[in-house]
């Protein structure tokens, strides 16, 4: 669980740094940080796609996954519900710390890096996704703590439990997750992470959250294939 531990620690350190800064960091610097992280996310996402694509025995499965997942996510309006929830906590100032924590926890926990990262870490020992997510969370935690105070450090144990759950489930079911299935998940996940990078660069809002159900399609495909 090295990746999850590092991710948790970056939130703790970022919260401390942000509470010390008080006034936060200037917008031009935060924009520069997120631009760099956007480029890194695109690079990591494309690398996961390119490296695993030759391993796929079902070359069109990722297309089917993105298409079906996108339709399901759009029907459920995952992206819209998430953004409305964030806006609700951001606008309601009755309890600043509680609202700040709710917003931060949602941003830290919901996304392809935070959800797929622990699985890849558990099954392949690759912490790249989690280290990338840790860097993103470090920058975000500085901003949150500079606004809401040191209490934002309480988001760290929540993230640890969230990612720890994905890690443990992956470890317990490791024999059920074949190399072929892992390759398909990394292909789809790589595309989702690339989409997140495009959003960070403000080039295109791919509504990546609406595409999260795409990660379920390869799993269902392999279950059906095993039963037939």
C-alpha positions in Angstrom: 0.0 0.0 0.0 3.0 2.3 -0.6 1.1 4.4 -3.2 -1.9 4.9 -0.9 0.4 5.8 2.1 2.2 8.4 0.0 -1.1 9.8 -1.3 -2.3 10.1 2.3 0.9 11.8 3.4 0.8 14.4 0.6 -2.6 15.5 1.8 -1.3 15.8 5.4 1.8 17.8 4.3 -0.2 19.9 1.8 -2.8 20.7 4.5 0.0 21.8 6.9 1.7 23.9 4.2 -1.7 25.5 3.2 -2.6 26.4 6.8 0.8 28.1 7.2 0.4 30.1 4.0 -3.0 31.3 5.0 -3.5 33.5 2.0 -2.9 30.6 -0.3 -0.8 30.6 -3.5 -1.3 33.1 -6.4 -3.6 32.0 -9.2 -0.8 32.1 -11.8 1.3 29.7 -9.8 -1.6 27.3 -9.2 -2.5 27.4 -12.9 1.2 26.6 -13.8 1.1 23.6 -11.4 -2.2 22.2 -12.8 -0.9 22.7 -16.4 2.1 20.6 -15.6 0.0 18.0 -13.9 -2.4 18.0 -16.9 0.5 17.3 -19.2 1.8 14.5 -16.9 -1.7 12.9 -16.7 -2.0 12.9 -20.5 1.5 11.3 -20.8 0.7 8.6 -18.1 -2.7 7.9 -19.6 -1.4 7.5 -23.2 1.5 5.4 -22.0 -1.0 3.0 -20.2 -3.0 2.8 -23.4 -0.1 2.2 -25.8 1.7 -0.3 -23.6 -1.3 -2.5 -22.9 -3.0 -2.2 -26.3 -0.7 -4.9 -27.9 -1.7 -7.2 -25.0 -5.4 -7.0 -25.8 -7.0 -10.1 -27.3 -10.2 -8.1 -27.9 -9.0 -4.9 -29.7 -12.5 -3.4 -30.0 -13.5 -4.0 -26.3 -12.2 -0.6 -25.2 -14.3 1.1 -27.8 -17.3 -0.8 -26.6 -16.5 0.0 -23.0 -16.1 3.7 -23.6 -19.3 3.8 -25.7 -21.5 1.8 -23.2 -19.9 3.3 -20.2 -20.4 6.8 -21.5 -24.0 6.2 -22.3 -24.7 4.7 -18.9 -22.8 7.5 -17.1 -24.6 10.2 -19.1 -27.9 8.6 -18.3 -27.0 8.6 -14.6 -25.6 12.1 -15.0 -22.6 11.3 -12.7 -20.6 14.3 -13.8 -23.6 16.7 -13.4 -24.5 15.3 -10.0 -20.9 15.5 -8.8 -20.6 19.1 -9.9 -23.9 20.1 -8.3 -22.8 18.5 -5.1 -19.5 20.4 -5.1 -21.4 23.7 -5.9 -23.8 23.0 -3.0 -21.0 22.7 -0.4 -19.0 25.6 -2.0 -22.0 28.0 -1.8 -23.3 26.9 1.7 -21.2 28.8 4.2 -23.0 27.8 7.4 -20.1 25.5 8.3 -16.9 26.4 6.4 -14.8 23.5 7.6 -17.5 20.8 7.1 -18.2 22.1 3.6 -14.5 22.3 2.8 -14.0 18.8 4.0 -16.9 17.5 2.0 -15.7 19.2 -1.2 -12.1 18.0 -0.7 -13.1 14.4 0.1 -15.2 14.2 -3.1 -12.4 15.6 -5.2 -9.7 13.4 -3.6 -11.7 10.1 -3.8 -13.8 10.3 -7.0 -11.8 9.8 -10.2 -10.0 7.2 -12.3 -6.6 7.8 -10.6 -7.9 7.3 -7.1 -10.1 4.3 -7.9 -8.0 2.4 -10.5 -4.6 3.3 -8.8 -5.0 1.1 -5.7 -6.1 -1.8 -7.9 -3.0 -1.5 -10.2 -0.9 -1.1 -7.1 -2.3 -4.3 -5.5 -2.1 -6.5 -8.6 1.0 -5.2 -10.4 3.0 -3.4 -7.8 2.9 -0.3 -10.0 2.3 2.9 -8.0 2.5 5.4 -10.9 -1.2 6.3 -10.9 -1.3 6.8 -7.1 1.9 8.9 -7.2 0.3 11.1 -9.9 -2.8 11.4 -7.8 -0.7 12.2 -4.8 0.8 15.2 -6.6 -2.6 16.4 -7.6 -3.9 16.1 -4.1 -0.9 17.8 -2.7 -1.6 20.9 -4.7 -5.3 20.8 -4.0 -4.8 20.3 -0.2 -2.6 23.4 -0.1 -5.4 25.4 -1.7 -8.1 23.9 0.6 -6.1 24.3 3.8 -5.2 27.9 3.0 -8.9 28.6 2.8 -10.4 26.4 5.5 -7.5 25.8 7.8 -5.6 22.9 9.3 -8.8 20.9 9.9 -8.6 19.9 6.2 -6.1 17.3 7.3 -9.0 15.2 8.4 -9.6 14.3 4.7 -6.4 12.2 4.7 -7.7 9.2 6.8 -10.9 9.2 4.6 -8.8 8.9 1.5 -6.7 6.2 3.1 -9.8 4.1 3.9 -11.3 4.7 0.5 -8.2 3.6 -1.5 -7.4 0.9 1.1 -10.8 -0.6 0.4 -10.0 -0.9 -3.4 -6.6 -2.2 -2.5 -7.9 -5.0 -0.2 -10.7 -6.0 -2.6 -8.1 -6.3 -5.4 -5.7 -8.3 -3.3 -8.5 -10.7 -2.1 -9.7 -11.2 -5.6 -6.3 -11.2 -7.3 -6.7 -14.7 -8.7 -9.9 -13.8 -10.3 -8.3 -10.8 -12.1 -6.3 -12.3 -15.0 -3.5 -10.5 -16.9 -5.9 -10.2 -19.9 -8.6 -8.4 -17.8 -5.9 -6.1 -16.2 -4.7 -5.1 -19.6 -8.2 -4.2 -20.7 -8.8 -2.2 -17.5 -5.5 -0.3 -18.0 -6.4 0.5 -21.7 -9.8 2.0 -20.6 -8.3 3.6 -17.5 -5.5 5.1 -19.6 -8.0 6.8 -21.8 -10.0 8.1 -18.8 -6.8 9.5 -17.3 -5.9 11.2 -20.6 -9.4 12.8 -20.5 -8.7 14.1 -17.0 -5.4 15.6 -18.3 -7.3 17.4 -21.1 -9.7 18.8 -18.5 -6.8 20.0 -16.3 -5.3 21.8 -19.4 -8.8 23.3 -20.0 -8.6 22.0 -23.6 -11.7 19.8 -23.4 -14.1 18.8 -20.7 -14.5 15.1 -21.4 -16.8 14.6 -18.5 -14.6 11.8 -17.3 -16.8 11.0 -14.4 -19.6 10.0 -16.9 -17.1 7.5 -18.4 -16.3 5.8 -15.1 -18.9 3.0 -15.8 -16.6 2.0 -18.7 -14.3 0.3 -16.2 -17.1 -2.2 -15.4 -17.6 -3.3 -19.0 -14.4 -5.4 -19.3 -15.2 -7.0 -16.0 -18.7 -7.9 -17.2 -17.3 -9.1 -20.5 -14.9 -11.5 -18.8 -17.5 -12.8 -16.4 -19.9 -13.6 -19.3 -17.0 -15.1 -21.3 -16.2 -17.4 -18.3 -19.8 -18.5 -18.0 -20.2 -19.4 -21.7 
